[in-house]
Amino acid sequence: MAPMIREFNWRQDRRAVLSFQREVYERNFPGFTVDKAFLRDYASQLRRAISSWSEQMWVLEADGELCGFVWVALISTLIDPCVGYIKNVYVVPHLRGQGWGKALLSTAEQWSADQGAAKVVLDASACNQEAVGLYSAQGYEIVRHRMEKGLED
Ligand SMILES: CC(C)(COP(=O)(O)OP(=O)(O)OC[C@H]1O[C@@H](n2cnc3c(N)ncnc32)[C@H](O)[C@@H]1OP(=O)(O)O)[C@@H](O)C(=O)NCCC(=O)NCCS
């Protein structure tokens, strides 16, 4: 069956979503290792998020298997009272390059717009070319740079 996007279900989907986090975080924060404590903390954030009106998650499912997800939260910034903040987006390796990342992002963007958000924002790691490519292709623009400088000899 063709993959489909549906709302996240805590009981049914949390294990798969947690299993995706190693790749998500180790890819975006080179040198970081996802451990049990991190996953416990992520799970409790997820649990809180699903009971909050200001956060929403969808998953991508194909043949009964979870293949991706997107998580968005409504936040306020110094400038905008209501903005959709894309926290995570993920597609399993074998379904990449087929437009599912784009479809998940569009779902989160549409929901944000429906809630009254004026824009959507996200953070991206410069080392993650796939993600930066997806966001650029979807019309996201760089508005701030986080710069860093090593202090070792
Ligand atoms: C980032 C990610 C979600 C992209 O998912 P995807 O399903 O492959 O994305 P799509 O097929 O919808 O691609 C949409 C656009 O993104 C861009 N893109 C996708 N893969 C790319 C790559 N490897 N290099 C550069 N641009 C890329 C393209 O412009 C593409 O449009 P096109 O196919 O019309 O050219 C996926 O690679 C992923 O899950 N990565 C690991 C998790 C992660 O790092 N998530 C982001 C941070 S939370």
The ligand as an ORCA input file, in Angstrom:
! r2SCAN-3c Opt
* xyz 0 1
  C      15.813     15.503      5.635
  C      14.838     14.387      5.206
  C      13.607     14.444      6.105
  C      14.430     14.609      3.741
  O      13.394     13.684      3.425
  P      13.083     13.226      1.918
  O      11.825     12.436      1.970
  O      14.260     12.596      1.314
  O      12.831     14.639      1.210
  P      12.054     14.862     -0.162
  O      12.142     13.640     -1.013
  O      10.686     15.377      0.147
  O      12.908     16.019     -0.824
  C      12.391     17.321     -1.034
  C      13.514     18.210     -1.543
  O      14.601     18.236     -0.603
  C      15.833     18.342     -1.320
  N      16.668     17.175     -0.997
  C      16.256     15.927     -0.622
  N      17.323     15.128     -0.415
  C      18.408     15.885     -0.678
  C      19.811     15.635     -0.671
  N      20.283     14.411     -0.359
  N      20.661     16.656     -0.983
  C      20.173     17.885     -1.300
  N      18.853     18.174     -1.348
  C      17.990     17.190     -1.044
  C      15.501     18.354     -2.798
  O      15.417     19.705     -3.243
  C      14.139     17.722     -2.825
  O      13.349     18.158     -3.874
  P      13.482     17.440     -5.319
  O      13.459     15.962     -5.054
  O      12.282     17.953     -6.032
  O      14.774     17.909     -5.858
  C      15.527     12.990      5.298
  O      16.746     13.029      4.598
  C      15.811     12.536      6.718
  O      14.952     11.978      7.382
  N      17.043     12.739      7.230
  C      17.425     12.283      8.572
  C      16.697     13.039      9.673
  C      17.050     14.501      9.683
  O      18.233     14.874      9.656
  N      16.027     15.372      9.758
  C      16.192     16.812      9.769
  C      16.450     17.374     11.103
  S      15.225     17.017     12.336
*
